[in-house]
């Protein structure tokens, strides 16, 4: 019997969707924007308790405070670093 670990979802996201009320985020997920190009990812909310992800949240708080005009959480790190962290969380 197998089980499935939560995974991130990379979404296609146009800038004009920011103001749209039709931004789909499935229950149990959170939209985050990563890197200079602000690529949008959907991550499981269970990641919010993980120490490595808490470090990213701390960085976001220092750089942006609590104002996230894109409608999701903006995290100031490189996309490849973010994917490495999320990959390690998926293995746990």
N, CA, C and O atoms as a GROMACS GRO file, in nm:
protein
  368
    1UNK      N    1   0.085  -0.117   0.000
    1UNK     CA    2   0.000   0.000   0.000
    1UNK      C    3   0.089   0.123   0.000
    1UNK      O    4   0.181   0.133   0.081
    2UNK      N    5   0.064   0.216  -0.089
    2UNK     CA    6   0.143   0.337  -0.098
    2UNK      C    7   0.067   0.458  -0.048
    2UNK      O    8  -0.054   0.451  -0.023
    3UNK      N    9   0.137   0.565  -0.036
    3UNK     CA   10   0.073   0.691   0.000
    3UNK      C   11   0.136   0.802  -0.081
    3UNK      O   12   0.246   0.787  -0.134
    4UNK      N   13   0.066   0.911  -0.091
    4UNK     CA   14   0.112   1.022  -0.172
    4UNK      C   15   0.149   1.140  -0.083
    4UNK      O   16   0.070   1.182   0.002
    5UNK      N   17   0.267   1.192  -0.104
    5UNK     CA   18   0.311   1.310  -0.030
    5UNK      C   19   0.259   1.436  -0.098
    5UNK      O   20   0.248   1.438  -0.221
    6UNK      N   21   0.228   1.539  -0.022
    6UNK     CA   22   0.186   1.664  -0.086
    6UNK      C   23   0.299   1.720  -0.171
    6UNK      O   24   0.417   1.702  -0.139
    7UNK      N   25   0.265   1.786  -0.274
    7UNK     CA   26   0.368   1.844  -0.361
    7UNK      C   27   0.329   1.986  -0.398
    7UNK      O   28   0.214   2.027  -0.382
    8UNK      N   29   0.427   2.059  -0.448
    8UNK     CA   30   0.398   2.195  -0.491
    8UNK      C   31   0.334   2.189  -0.627
    8UNK      O   32   0.350   2.093  -0.702
    9UNK      N   33   0.262   2.292  -0.659
    9UNK     CA   34   0.200   2.306  -0.790
    9UNK      C   35   0.248   2.436  -0.850
    9UNK      O   36   0.228   2.543  -0.791
   10UNK      N   37   0.310   2.428  -0.966
   10UNK     CA   38   0.352   2.549  -1.036
   10UNK      C   39   0.237   2.589  -1.126
   10UNK      O   40   0.185   2.506  -1.202
   11UNK      N   41   0.196   2.713  -1.119
   11UNK     CA   42   0.082   2.756  -1.196
   11UNK      C   43   0.119   2.861  -1.298
   11UNK      O   44   0.214   2.938  -1.280
   12UNK      N   45   0.044   2.862  -1.403
   12UNK     CA   46   0.060   2.967  -1.502
   12UNK      C   47  -0.016   3.088  -1.448
   12UNK      O   48  -0.131   3.075  -1.406
   13UNK      N   49   0.047   3.203  -1.450
   13UNK     CA   50  -0.014   3.318  -1.385
   13UNK      C   51   0.019   3.445  -1.462
   13UNK      O   52   0.136   3.480  -1.477
   14UNK      N   53  -0.083   3.513  -1.509
   14UNK     CA   54  -0.064   3.640  -1.579
   14UNK      C   55  -0.082   3.754  -1.480
   14UNK      O   56  -0.159   3.743  -1.384
   15UNK      N   57  -0.013   3.863  -1.504
   15UNK     CA   58  -0.018   3.978  -1.413
   15UNK      C   59  -0.160   4.032  -1.398
   15UNK      O   60  -0.196   4.082  -1.291
   16UNK      N   61  -0.241   4.024  -1.502
   16UNK     CA   62  -0.375   4.079  -1.492
   16UNK      C   63  -0.467   3.993  -1.405
   16UNK      O   64  -0.577   4.037  -1.373
   17UNK      N   65  -0.424   3.873  -1.366
   17UNK     CA   66  -0.505   3.790  -1.278
   17UNK      C   67  -0.495   3.834  -1.133
   17UNK      O   68  -0.574   3.791  -1.050
   18UNK      N   69  -0.398   3.918  -1.101
   18UNK     CA   70  -0.379   3.962  -0.964
   18UNK      C   71  -0.505   4.027  -0.909
   18UNK      O   72  -0.545   3.999  -0.796
   19UNK      N   73  -0.566   4.113  -0.988
   19UNK     CA   74  -0.685   4.182  -0.940
   19UNK      C   75  -0.811   4.100  -0.959
   19UNK      O   76  -0.917   4.137  -0.908
   20UNK      N   77  -0.802   3.990  -1.030
   20UNK     CA   78  -0.917   3.905  -1.055
   20UNK      C   79  -0.956   3.833  -0.927
   20UNK      O   80  -0.871   3.793  -0.848
   21UNK      N   81  -1.086   3.815  -0.908
   21UNK     CA   82  -1.134   3.742  -0.793
   21UNK      C   83  -1.135   3.592  -0.821
   21UNK      O   84  -1.166   3.512  -0.732
   22UNK      N   85  -1.103   3.554  -0.943
   22UNK     CA   86  -1.106   3.413  -0.982
   22UNK      C   87  -0.963   3.359  -0.989
   22UNK      O   88  -0.914   3.325  -1.097
   23UNK      N   89  -0.898   3.353  -0.876
   23UNK     CA   90  -0.765   3.296  -0.868
   23UNK      C   91  -0.781   3.167  -0.788
   23UNK      O   92  -0.804   3.170  -0.667
   24UNK      N   93  -0.770   3.055  -0.856
   24UNK     CA   94  -0.798   2.926  -0.793
   24UNK      C   95  -0.681   2.880  -0.706
   24UNK      O   96  -0.569   2.863  -0.753
   25UNK      N   97  -0.711   2.861  -0.580
   25UNK     CA   98  -0.617   2.799  -0.487
   25UNK      C   99  -0.696   2.689  -0.417
   25UNK      O  100  -0.787   2.718  -0.339
   26UNK      N  101  -0.661   2.563  -0.444
   26UNK     CA  102  -0.735   2.453  -0.383
   26UNK      C  103  -0.727   2.457  -0.231
   26UNK      O  104  -0.631   2.508  -0.174
   27UNK      N  105  -0.828   2.402  -0.168
   27UNK     CA  106  -0.829   2.393  -0.022
   27UNK      C  107  -0.706   2.318   0.025
   27UNK      O  108  -0.671   2.213  -0.030
   28UNK      N  109  -0.640   2.371   0.127
   28UNK     CA  110  -0.521   2.307   0.180
   28UNK      C  111  -0.391   2.355   0.119
   28UNK      O  112  -0.284   2.306   0.153
   29UNK      N  113  -0.400   2.452   0.027
   29UNK     CA  114  -0.282   2.506  -0.040
   29UNK      C  115  -0.273   2.657  -0.018
   29UNK      O  116  -0.372   2.721   0.018
   30UNK      N  117  -0.155   2.710  -0.041
   30UNK     CA  118  -0.128   2.853  -0.026
   30UNK      C  119  -0.049   2.899  -0.147
   30UNK      O  120   0.045   2.832  -0.190
   31UNK      N  121  -0.086   3.014  -0.203
   31UNK     CA  122  -0.013   3.071  -0.317
   31UNK      C  123   0.109   3.145  -0.265
   31UNK      O  124   0.099   3.227  -0.174
   32UNK      N  125   0.225   3.117  -0.325
   32UNK     CA  126   0.347   3.190  -0.294
   32UNK      C  127   0.411   3.235  -0.425
   32UNK      O  128   0.400   3.168  -0.527
   33UNK      N  129   0.479   3.349  -0.419
   33UNK     CA  130   0.547   3.406  -0.536
   33UNK      C  131   0.696   3.405  -0.506
   33UNK      O  132   0.740   3.455  -0.402
   34UNK      N  133   0.774   3.349  -0.599
   34UNK     CA  134   0.916   3.324  -0.574
   34UNK      C  135   1.002   3.390  -0.681
   34UNK      O  136   0.968   3.391  -0.799
   35UNK      N  137   1.115   3.445  -0.636
   35UNK     CA  138   1.216   3.496  -0.727
   35UNK      C  139   1.184   3.633  -0.784
   35UNK      O  140   1.081   3.692  -0.755
   36UNK      N  141   1.276   3.681  -0.866
   36UNK     CA  142   1.262   3.814  -0.926
   36UNK      C  143   1.142   3.822  -1.020
   36UNK      O  144   1.077   3.926  -1.031
   37UNK      N  145   1.114   3.712  -1.089
   37UNK     CA  146   1.002   3.711  -1.184
   37UNK      C  147   0.870   3.680  -1.115
   37UNK      O  148   0.765   3.678  -1.180
   38UNK      N  149   0.874   3.657  -0.986
   38UNK     CA  150   0.755   3.631  -0.906
   38UNK      C  151   0.671   3.516  -0.963
   38UNK      O  152   0.551   3.530  -0.986
   39UNK      N  153   0.738   3.402  -0.986
   39UNK     CA  154   0.664   3.285  -1.033
   39UNK      C  155   0.574   3.235  -0.921
   39UNK      O  156   0.612   3.232  -0.804
   40UNK      N  157   0.455   3.196  -0.958
   40UNK     CA  158   0.354   3.156  -0.861
   40UNK      C  159   0.357   3.004  -0.843
   40UNK      O  160   0.358   2.928  -0.940
   41UNK      N  161   0.359   2.962  -0.716
   41UNK     CA  162   0.353   2.821  -0.679
   41UNK      C  163   0.243   2.803  -0.576
   41UNK      O  164   0.214   2.894  -0.499
   42UNK      N  165   0.183   2.687  -0.577
   42UNK     CA  166   0.087   2.651  -0.473
   42UNK      C  167   0.153   2.544  -0.387
   42UNK      O  168   0.195   2.440  -0.437
   43UNK      N  169   0.160   2.571  -0.258
   43UNK     CA  170   0.224   2.477  -0.167
   43UNK      C  171   0.122   2.430  -0.063
   43UNK      O  172   0.029   2.504  -0.030
   44UNK      N  173   0.139   2.309  -0.012
   44UNK     CA  174   0.051   2.262   0.094
   44UNK      C  175   0.070   2.347   0.220
   44UNK      O  176   0.183   2.383   0.253
   45UNK      N  177  -0.037   2.378   0.290
   45UNK     CA  178  -0.026   2.458   0.412
   45UNK      C  179   0.052   2.384   0.520
   45UNK      O  180   0.101   2.447   0.614
   46UNK      N  181   0.064   2.254   0.509
   46UNK     CA  182   0.142   2.177   0.607
   46UNK      C  183   0.289   2.219   0.610
   46UNK      O  184   0.357   2.198   0.710
   47UNK      N  185   0.338   2.280   0.501
   47UNK     CA  186   0.476   2.326   0.496
   47UNK      C  187   0.501   2.444   0.591
   47UNK      O  188   0.615   2.472   0.626
   48UNK      N  189   0.396   2.511   0.632
   48UNK     CA  190   0.411   2.630   0.715
   48UNK      C  191   0.472   2.598   0.852
   48UNK      O  192   0.524   2.688   0.919
   49UNK      N  193   0.468   2.474   0.894
   49UNK     CA  194   0.525   2.434   1.023
   49UNK      C  195   0.668   2.383   1.013
   49UNK      O  196   0.730   2.356   1.116
   50UNK      N  197   0.721   2.369   0.894
   50UNK     CA  198   0.854   2.314   0.875
   50UNK      C  199   0.962   2.420   0.899
   50UNK      O  200   0.950   2.531   0.849
   51UNK      N  201   1.068   2.387   0.975
   51UNK     CA  202   1.172   2.485   1.007
   51UNK      C  203   1.234   2.553   0.884
   51UNK      O  204   1.256   2.674   0.886
   52UNK      N  205   1.262   2.478   0.778
   52UNK     CA  206   1.324   2.538   0.661
   52UNK      C  207   1.228   2.637   0.594
   52UNK      O  208   1.270   2.740   0.541
   53UNK      N  209   1.099   2.607   0.596
   53UNK     CA  210   1.002   2.699   0.538
   53UNK      C  211   0.980   2.819   0.629
   53UNK      O  212   0.956   2.930   0.581
   54UNK      N  213   0.989   2.799   0.759
   54UNK     CA  214   0.978   2.911   0.853
   54UNK      C  215   1.090   3.011   0.832
   54UNK      O  216   1.071   3.132   0.850
   55UNK      N  217   1.209   2.962   0.793
   55UNK     CA  218   1.320   3.054   0.761
   55UNK      C  219   1.284   3.141   0.641
   55UNK      O  220   1.311   3.261   0.640
   56UNK      N  221   1.222   3.081   0.540
   56UNK     CA  222   1.179   3.158   0.423
   56UNK      C  223   1.074   3.262   0.463
   56UNK      O  224   1.076   3.375   0.414
   57UNK      N  225   0.982   3.224   0.551
   57UNK     CA  226   0.880   3.319   0.596
   57UNK      C  227   0.943   3.435   0.673
   57UNK      O  228   0.898   3.549   0.661
   58UNK      N  229   1.046   3.406   0.750
   58UNK     CA  230   1.117   3.511   0.823
   58UNK      C  231   1.182   3.610   0.726
   58UNK      O  232   1.179   3.731   0.748
   59UNK      N  233   1.243   3.557   0.619
   59UNK     CA  234   1.302   3.644   0.517
   59UNK      C  235   1.195   3.731   0.451
   59UNK      O  236   1.217   3.850   0.428
   60UNK      N  237   1.081   3.672   0.423
   60UNK     CA  238   0.972   3.746   0.360
   60UNK      C  239   0.924   3.858   0.452
   60UNK      O  240   0.896   3.969   0.406
   61UNK      N  241   0.914   3.829   0.581
   61UNK     CA  242   0.870   3.930   0.677
   61UNK      C  243   0.969   4.046   0.683
   61UNK      O  244   0.928   4.162   0.688
   62UNK      N  245   1.099   4.015   0.683
   62UNK     CA  246   1.201   4.120   0.690
   62UNK      C  247   1.199   4.210   0.567
   62UNK      O  248   1.215   4.331   0.577
   63UNK      N  249   1.179   4.148   0.450
   63UNK     CA  250   1.184   4.226   0.327
   63UNK      C  251   1.053   4.297   0.294
   63UNK      O  252   1.055   4.412   0.249
   64UNK      N  253   0.941   4.230   0.316
   64UNK     CA  254   0.813   4.284   0.272
   64UNK      C  255   0.717   4.320   0.385
   64UNK      O  256   0.614   4.383   0.361
   65UNK      N  257   0.748   4.281   0.506
   65UNK     CA  258   0.652   4.299   0.614
   65UNK      C  259   0.533   4.208   0.591
   65UNK      O  260   0.548   4.094   0.548
   66UNK      N  261   0.415   4.260   0.621
   66UNK     CA  262   0.295   4.178   0.603
   66UNK      C  263   0.211   4.226   0.487
   66UNK      O  264   0.096   4.183   0.472
   67UNK      N  265   0.264   4.314   0.404
   67UNK     CA  266   0.192   4.366   0.288
   67UNK      C  267   0.235   4.288   0.165
   67UNK      O  268   0.349   4.300   0.119
   68UNK      N  269   0.144   4.208   0.112
   68UNK     CA  270   0.172   4.128  -0.007
   68UNK      C  271   0.068   4.161  -0.113
   68UNK      O  272  -0.035   4.094  -0.122
   69UNK      N  273   0.093   4.264  -0.194
   69UNK     CA  274  -0.006   4.315  -0.289
   69UNK      C  275  -0.045   4.217  -0.399
   69UNK      O  276  -0.145   4.240  -0.468
   70UNK      N  277   0.030   4.109  -0.418
   70UNK     CA  278  -0.003   4.016  -0.526
   70UNK      C  279  -0.113   3.918  -0.485
   70UNK      O  280  -0.156   3.837  -0.567
   71UNK      N  281  -0.159   3.924  -0.361
   71UNK     CA  282  -0.265   3.836  -0.318
   71UNK      C  283  -0.215   3.704  -0.261
   71UNK      O  284  -0.295   3.624  -0.211
   72UNK      N  285  -0.088   3.681  -0.266
   72UNK     CA  286  -0.027   3.563  -0.208
   72UNK      C  287   0.100   3.605  -0.137
   72UNK      O  288   0.134   3.723  -0.137
   73UNK      N  289   0.167   3.513  -0.080
   73UNK     CA  290   0.288   3.541  -0.006
   73UNK      C  291   0.408   3.553  -0.100
   73UNK      O  292   0.432   3.462  -0.180
   74UNK      N  293   0.482   3.663  -0.093
   74UNK     CA  294   0.601   3.682  -0.176
   74UNK      C  295   0.724   3.645  -0.093
   74UNK      O  296   0.745   3.700   0.015
   75UNK      N  297   0.804   3.552  -0.145
   75UNK     CA  298   0.922   3.506  -0.072
   75UNK      C  299   1.047   3.545  -0.152
   75UNK      O  300   1.061   3.507  -0.268
   76UNK      N  301   1.138   3.622  -0.088
   76UNK     CA  302   1.256   3.672  -0.159
   76UNK      C  303   1.371   3.571  -0.163
   76UNK      O  304   1.469   3.585  -0.090
   77UNK      N  305   1.358   3.472  -0.248
   77UNK     CA  306   1.469   3.379  -0.266
   77UNK      C  307   1.470   3.334  -0.412
   77UNK      O  308   1.372   3.351  -0.484
   78UNK      N  309   1.581   3.278  -0.453
   78UNK     CA  310   1.592   3.228  -0.590
   78UNK      C  311   1.499   3.108  -0.608
   78UNK      O  312   1.476   3.031  -0.516
   79UNK      N  313   1.449   3.095  -0.729
   79UNK     CA  314   1.357   2.986  -0.758
   79UNK      C  315   1.423   2.849  -0.737
   79UNK      O  316   1.360   2.758  -0.684
   80UNK      N  317   1.548   2.835  -0.778
   80UNK     CA  318   1.616   2.706  -0.762
   80UNK      C  319   1.634   2.669  -0.615
   80UNK      O  320   1.622   2.552  -0.579
   81UNK      N  321   1.664   2.768  -0.530
   81UNK     CA  322   1.677   2.743  -0.387
   81UNK      C  323   1.542   2.701  -0.328
   81UNK      O  324   1.535   2.606  -0.250
   82UNK      N  325   1.436   2.770  -0.367
   82UNK     CA  326   1.302   2.736  -0.320
   82UNK      C  327   1.267   2.592  -0.359
   82UNK      O  328   1.216   2.516  -0.277
   83UNK      N  329   1.294   2.555  -0.483
   83UNK     CA  330   1.262   2.420  -0.530
   83UNK      C  331   1.343   2.314  -0.454
   83UNK      O  332   1.293   2.206  -0.427
   84UNK      N  333   1.469   2.346  -0.420
   84UNK     CA  334   1.549   2.254  -0.339
   84UNK      C  335   1.488   2.233  -0.201
   84UNK      O  336   1.481   2.121  -0.151
   85UNK      N  337   1.445   2.342  -0.139
   85UNK     CA  338   1.384   2.334  -0.005
   85UNK      C  339   1.256   2.254  -0.011
   85UNK      O  340   1.233   2.166   0.073
   86UNK      N  341   1.171   2.283  -0.109
   86UNK     CA  342   1.045   2.212  -0.122
   86UNK      C  343   1.068   2.064  -0.154
   86UNK      O  344   0.996   1.978  -0.105
   87UNK      N  345   1.169   2.037  -0.234
   87UNK     CA  346   1.202   1.898  -0.267
   87UNK      C  347   1.241   1.822  -0.140
   87UNK      O  348   1.200   1.707  -0.122
   88UNK      N  349   1.318   1.884  -0.055
   88UNK     CA  350   1.358   1.818   0.069
   88UNK      C  351   1.238   1.799   0.161
   88UNK      O  352   1.232   1.700   0.234
   89UNK      N  353   1.143   1.890   0.159
   89UNK     CA  354   1.022   1.874   0.239
   89UNK      C  355   0.935   1.760   0.185
   89UNK      O  356   0.870   1.690   0.262
   90UNK      N  357   0.935   1.742   0.056
   90UNK     CA  358   0.857   1.633  -0.004
   90UNK      C  359   0.912   1.496   0.036
   90UNK      O  360   0.837   1.398   0.042
   91UNK      N  361   1.044   1.489   0.063
   91UNK     CA  362   1.107   1.362   0.098
   91UNK      C  363   1.078   1.321   0.242
   91UNK      O  364   1.086   1.203   0.277
   92UNK      N  365   1.044   1.418   0.325
   92UNK     CA  366   1.017   1.389   0.468
   92UNK      C  367   0.888   1.314   0.488
   92UNK      O  368   0.852   1.282   0.601
   0.00000   0.00000   0.00000
